């Protein structure tokens, strides 16, 4: 290896270190609404990659990614406040349960269509979550209008 040139391992290692540092810094500075959005973003990225793995026959990588997706859906499901969230929280709980079952089937059967279906559902939820972000942040500011974050999600 020439002194001025990084090999691909070193480049990938440097990129991974940067991404890890960036993610940790983002988590440390994120408000609760943003943390949920970060979970959704990570899930969307892994779903997309898992679909590609299915299409390319990368069975081992697909299995790891879909396992990670199931874990992220469980985290989202765990953030629900079923006590105070009413019908919305219960509907999201049911939807997350359905998404988990679809991901398990996708993994067992190598079915990209199921991953695409879950991605579409996630995009709907994520779109609504992003849309309420400014309202939630305004309500959380000191001296801001009186309001509460969505009762369907518990922070903390």
C-alpha positions in Angstrom: 0.0 0.0 0.0 1.3 3.4 -0.9 1.6 5.9 2.0 -0.9 8.4 0.7 -3.6 5.9 -0.3 -6.0 4.2 2.0 -7.0 0.7 1.2 -10.8 -0.1 1.2 -10.7 -1.6 4.7 -9.2 1.5 6.2 -11.6 3.7 4.3 -14.6 1.6 5.4 -13.2 1.5 8.9 -12.8 5.3 9.0 -16.3 5.8 7.6 -17.8 3.4 10.2 -16.0 5.3 13.0 -17.4 8.6 11.7 -20.9 7.2 11.3 -20.8 5.7 14.8 -19.6 9.0 16.3 -22.2 10.9 14.3 -25.0 8.7 15.5 -23.9 8.8 19.2 -23.7 12.6 19.0 -27.1 12.8 17.4 -28.7 10.6 20.0 -27.1 12.5 22.9 -28.5 15.8 21.6 -31.9 14.6 20.4 -35.2 15.4 21.9 -37.6 12.4 22.5 -39.5 13.1 19.3 -36.3 13.0 17.3 -35.2 9.8 19.0 -38.3 8.0 17.7 -37.8 9.5 14.3 -34.2 8.2 14.4 -35.5 4.7 15.1 -37.9 5.0 12.2 -35.1 6.2 9.9 -32.8 3.4 10.9 -35.6 0.9 10.3 -36.3 2.3 6.9 -32.6 2.1 5.9 -32.4 -1.5 7.1 -35.6 -2.5 5.3 -34.3 -1.1 2.1 -31.0 -2.9 2.5 -32.7 -6.2 3.5 -34.9 -6.0 0.3 -31.8 -5.7 -1.7 -30.2 -8.7 0.0 -33.3 -10.8 -0.8 -33.2 -9.7 -4.4 -29.4 -10.5 -4.6 -29.7 -13.8 -2.7 -27.6 -12.7 0.3 -29.3 -15.0 2.8 -27.1 -14.5 5.8 -27.0 -10.7 5.6 -30.8 -10.6 4.9 -31.4 -12.6 8.1 -29.3 -10.3 10.2 -30.9 -7.2 8.8 -34.4 -8.4 9.2 -33.6 -9.5 12.8 -32.4 -5.9 13.4 -35.7 -4.6 11.8 -37.8 -6.7 14.2 -35.7 -5.3 17.1 -36.3 -1.7 15.9 -40.1 -2.3 15.5 -40.1 -3.7 19.1 -38.4 -0.5 20.3 -41.0 1.6 18.5 -43.7 -0.6 20.0 -42.2 -0.3 23.4 -42.3 3.5 23.2 -46.1 3.4 23.0 -48.1 4.6 26.0 -51.0 2.2 25.9 -52.4 3.5 29.2 -52.9 7.1 28.1 -52.6 6.8 24.3 -56.1 5.6 23.7 -57.2 4.2 20.4 -54.2 5.7 18.5 -51.7 3.9 20.7 -53.6 0.6 20.4 -53.9 0.9 16.6 -50.1 1.6 16.4 -49.4 -1.4 18.7 -51.5 -3.6 16.4 -49.8 -2.3 13.3 -46.3 -2.8 14.8 -47.4 -6.4 15.7 -48.5 -6.9 12.1 -45.2 -5.4 10.8 -43.2 -7.8 13.0 -45.1 -10.8 11.7 -44.6 -9.7 8.1 -40.9 -9.3 8.7 -40.6 -12.8 10.2 -42.5 -14.2 7.2 -40.2 -12.2 4.8 -37.2 -13.7 6.5 -38.4 -17.2 6.5 -39.6 -17.1 2.9 -37.2 -14.6 1.4 -40.1 -12.5 0.3 -39.1 -9.0 -0.8 -42.8 -8.1 -1.3 -43.4 -8.3 2.4 -40.5 -6.1 3.2 -41.8 -3.6 0.6 -45.2 -3.8 2.4 -43.7 -3.0 5.8 -41.7 -0.2 4.3 -44.8 1.4 3.0 -46.5 1.1 6.3 -43.5 2.6 8.0 -43.4 5.5 5.6 -47.0 6.3 6.4 -46.3 6.3 10.2 -43.1 8.2 9.7 -44.7 10.9 7.6 -47.3 11.6 10.2 -44.6 11.6 12.9 -42.5 14.1 11.0 -45.5 16.3 10.4 -46.3 16.6 14.1 -42.7 17.4 15.0 -42.9 21.2 15.0 -46.0 21.1 17.1 -44.5 18.8 19.6 -41.3 20.8 19.9 -43.2 24.1 20.3 -45.3 22.6 23.1 -42.2 21.3 24.8 -40.4 24.7 24.9 -40.5 26.7 28.1 -43.0 29.5 27.8 -44.5 27.8 24.7 -48.2 27.1 24.3 -49.7 24.7 26.8 -49.7 21.3 25.2 -48.6 17.8 25.7 -46.7 15.5 23.4 -48.8 12.8 21.7 -50.2 10.7 24.5 -49.8 7.6 22.2 -46.0 7.8 22.8 -44.3 7.9 26.1 -41.0 9.7 26.5 -38.5 8.5 28.9 
